[in-house]
Amino acid sequence: MEEVQKTKADIRTEIANMIDGLPQETVQEKTKEIENRLFEFANFLESKIALLYISTNCEVESENILQRAYDRNKIVVLPIIDAESSDFNLYKIDDIIKDLKTGAAGILQPDPQRCRIVPLECIDIAIIPGIAFDEKGGRIGPGNGYYDRLIPKLPITTRKVALALDAQVIAQVPTESHDKHVDIIITEKRIIYKI
């Protein structure tokens, strides 16, 4: 198990270095292509209630995706993660600017005073963040396991979709028993369905 953890840490470092080594304009172009693929993706187009995320290091930038989803009349849902219990609450965002506040980890999150809770079973599509993926849907996140606990709680009919630069798709993600997979990965070059 320690060996897998070390391998995952090495992959996180390699991906971070690779992304840091790309010109900012290149990252922005690739992100725009990923975003456009998402907004042409049938499962996303047909969804009404979309679980999205606020991006952090090495994750595909989500700010414009949030705004575009909101502009397309999607019900935009974002999580609040309780760091102590690792529980999630999902909240509907009505105003991208007013309904978000800085959370404990310094990341924007829904303001529970302004937003309403959305039950997990209402989510049509879940956009799952990550740092590295493989073509079998394997995923490496930042290491806190939050999404590994969330994914199995989502309805089986909810599509679990990851967004990644094509270079973030590696040959094989080392996995442990608690690691959960995504169904689909959208990159700037292709849409990968879990095999």
N, C-alpha and C positions, 0 to 999 in steps of 0.2 A: 504494500500500500504506500509506504514512504517513497518507493521508487517511482510509482505512478504520479504522486504529488510533485516530486522533483521534475519529472518529465513535463508535467503540465506547467510548472513554473518556468521551465526553460522555453517552452513553446510561447507562453505569454510574453517573455522577454524578447524572443526572436520576432514575434509579430509586432510588438511595440517598436522595436528598432527598425523593422522594415517600413512601417507606416511613417515613423519619424524621418526616415531617409527619403521619402517621396516628396517632391515639390508640392506645396500647398495647393497650387492650381490643379495638379494631377488628381489629388485626393478629391477636390471639389468637383471636377469633371466626372470622375468615377462615381461619386456619391449621387450626382444628378442623374446619371444613367441608371443607377440602382433604384432611385426614387421613381423615375419614369417607368421602369419595368414593374414596380409595385403598383403604380396607378393604372397600369394596363392589365394587371393580373386578375383573371376572372374571379377567383375566390375573394380578392380584396374588393373588387367592384361590386360584387353581389352582397357583401357584408354590410350590416347596418351598425353593429356595435363592435368597435375595434379596440383591443387592448394594445396600447403603444408603450413607448418608453422614452425617458429622457436620457440621451446618450452621455456616456463618460468616455474616458480614454480608450482608444482602440475599437470603439463601437461605431458603426455607421451613424453619422450625424442625423439626429431626428427632428431638429427644430422645424425645418421646412416641411417635413412629412406631417408633423402635427398640424401645422397651419393648413396645408393642402387638404388633409383629411377633414378638418373642421369646415373648410370652405366648400367641400363636396357633401356637406350635410351628414357626415358620419357622426355617430355618437362616439366621441373620443373618451377613452377610459385610460387612466394612469394609475399605477400602484403606489401605495405607501407601504413600506416594509418596516415592521417593528423589529429593530435590531436585537432586542432582548429575546423575544419569543420566536423570531424569524417568520411570523405570520404576515400575510398580505391582506390589505383591504384595497379594493378597487374603487376608484372614484370617477364619476362623470365630470368632465371639464366643459363648462359652458363658455368660458372666456379664457383664452390661452394666456393672456397677460394678467388679468386680475385673480384668476383662480389658482395660480401657482405661487408657492413661497419656498424659500430656501430651507431644506430639512437639516437634520442633525449631521449628515455626512457632507453637507455643503452642496448637495444636489437639489435642483428644483423638484418639488413634489406638489401634489394637490393640497390645497388648504381645506382641511376637514370642516372648517367653519363655513365655507362657501360651497362645498361640493357634496353631492349625494353619493352614497355607497351603491355600487352596482353588484348584484350577485354574480358569482363565477359562472353559473349556468346560462347567463345571458350573453356571454362573449361569443361572437361569431368567428372572429379571427384574432389570434394573438401574435403580435410581432415580438419575437423573443430576442433580446440582445445577446451578444457573445463576442469572444475575441478570436476564436478559431473553430472551424467546423470540418467535418469530412463528408463524403458523399453518402454515407449511411445515416446522416442526420446527427452524428456525434457532435458534441458541443463542449467547448471550454469557455466558461465565464470567468469573472474576476476571482473566483475561489470562495465566495461566501455561501454558495449553494442555494440561494433564495429561489432562483428559477427552477432548480431541480426539485424543489418542494412544491412550487406552483404548478408546473406542467401536469403532473398526474391528477391534480384537483380539477383541471379544466375538463369540460365535457369531451367525450371521445369525438364528437362531431366538430369540435372547434379546431380549425387548422392552426398548427403551430409553425410559424414562418420566421425564418431568420434572414437578416440582411447582412451581407458581407462583401468586402472587396474580394475579387476572385483569388487574390494572393492569400487571403485568410482561409481558403479551403485547402486543407493539407491532406496528405495521403491517408493518415489514420490518426484519430484522436484517441489517446489512451483513456480508457474508461474504468470506472469503479461501479459497484452494484447500485449505488444511489444516483448515478448520472442518468439524466433523461435526454431523449433525442427530440429533434424538431422534425417536422414532416417535409418541409420544403426550404430550400435556401435560394435566395435571389441575389445574384451578383450583377456586376455591370456587363458581364458577357453571356450569362445563361441563367436558366431556372433549373435547379437540381431537385428532383423528387427523390426522397429517401428510397434506397434500394434494399 
